[in-house]
Amino acid sequence: MGAVRRPGAYVCGTDAAMSVITGKWKVLILWALGERTCRFGELRRQVPGITEKVLAAQLRELEEDGIVHREVYDEVPPRVEYSLTARGVALNDALAPLGAWGREHILGGAPYPADAPR
């Protein structure tokens, strides 16, 4: 189970959920990992503009919250893969209606460019 950031300080469930995805990049990281398991470099390419330092910090926070699983393989050179936990998949499912709202009301129902996050 993931870490609770502000026990007792949440006003409602939405407030608690938003504390997990707060940050400029977390939703895009969740989207990328929802598409497939990724290595660090793949994630960096999927989330253009993010720095290595910020990506590492955001992944660490998502791992602490039980959203992302980090798998380290005992190989030379070392290989690390990131994937969503069941909790992360459930969070992505919860975010899907928000994405649909954004497509309809902000993007005007425009289809996705081939390289854009969904």
C-alpha positions in Angstrom: 0.0 0.0 0.0 1.2 3.5 -0.8 2.2 6.3 1.5 -0.4 8.8 2.7 0.9 12.3 2.3 -1.3 14.3 4.6 -3.2 12.0 6.9 -6.3 13.7 8.3 -5.8 16.9 6.3 -7.9 15.9 3.2 -11.2 17.7 2.7 -12.7 15.1 0.4 -11.7 12.1 -1.8 -10.9 14.3 -4.7 -8.5 16.3 -2.6 -6.8 13.0 -1.6 -6.6 11.8 -5.2 -5.3 15.1 -6.5 -2.4 14.9 -4.0 -1.2 11.8 -5.7 -1.2 13.3 -9.2 -0.2 16.8 -8.3 2.6 18.0 -10.5 3.1 19.0 -14.1 4.3 15.6 -15.3 2.6 12.8 -13.3 -0.5 12.5 -15.5 1.7 12.1 -18.6 3.8 9.5 -16.8 0.7 7.6 -15.9 -0.5 7.8 -19.5 2.8 6.5 -20.9 2.9 3.6 -18.4 -0.7 2.9 -19.2 0.3 2.3 -22.8 3.1 -0.2 -21.8 5.9 -1.0 -19.4 8.8 1.4 -20.0 12.5 1.8 -19.2 13.6 5.2 -17.9 14.9 6.5 -21.3 11.6 5.4 -23.0 9.6 7.3 -20.5 11.8 10.4 -21.0 11.1 10.3 -24.7 7.3 9.8 -24.1 7.2 12.9 -21.9 8.9 15.6 -23.9 10.3 18.5 -21.9 10.8 16.6 -18.6 14.3 16.5 -17.2 15.9 13.4 -15.9 16.0 14.8 -12.4 12.3 15.6 -12.3 11.3 12.3 -14.0 13.3 10.4 -11.4 11.7 12.4 -8.5 8.1 11.9 -9.9 8.7 8.2 -10.4 9.9 7.9 -6.9 6.8 9.7 -5.5 4.5 7.5 -7.6 6.3 4.4 -6.4 6.0 5.6 -2.8 2.2 6.1 -3.3 1.9 2.5 -4.7 1.0 3.7 -8.2 4.2 2.7 -10.1 6.2 -0.5 -9.8 10.0 -0.4 -10.3 11.5 -3.7 -11.4 15.3 -4.0 -11.3 16.8 -6.8 -13.3 20.1 -8.4 -12.3 21.8 -7.9 -15.6 24.9 -6.3 -17.0 24.3 -3.5 -17.9 21.5 -3.0 -15.3 18.0 -2.8 -16.6 15.1 -1.1 -14.8 11.5 -1.1 -16.0 8.6 0.8 -14.7 4.9 -0.3 -14.9 1.6 0.5 -13.3 0.4 -1.3 -10.2 -3.2 -2.4 -9.9 -3.7 0.9 -8.0 -2.1 2.8 -10.9 -4.3 1.1 -13.5 -7.4 2.1 -11.3 -6.1 5.7 -11.2 -5.7 5.8 -15.0 -9.2 4.4 -15.3 -10.5 7.2 -13.0 -8.6 9.8 -15.1 -10.1 8.6 -18.4 -13.4 10.6 -18.0 -11.3 13.7 -17.3 -9.4 13.1 -20.5 -12.6 12.7 -22.4 -13.9 16.0 -20.9 -10.7 17.8 -22.0 -11.0 16.4 -25.5 -14.6 17.5 -25.9 -14.6 20.8 -24.1 -11.0 22.1 -24.5 -9.8 20.5 -27.7 -13.2 20.7 -29.3 -13.3 17.0 -30.0 -10.1 17.2 -32.1 -8.5 13.8 -32.7 -5.1 13.1 -31.2 -2.0 13.8 -33.2 -0.1 10.5 -33.6 2.6 11.5 -31.2 0.5 13.2 -28.5 -0.3 11.8 -25.1 -3.9 10.6 -24.8 
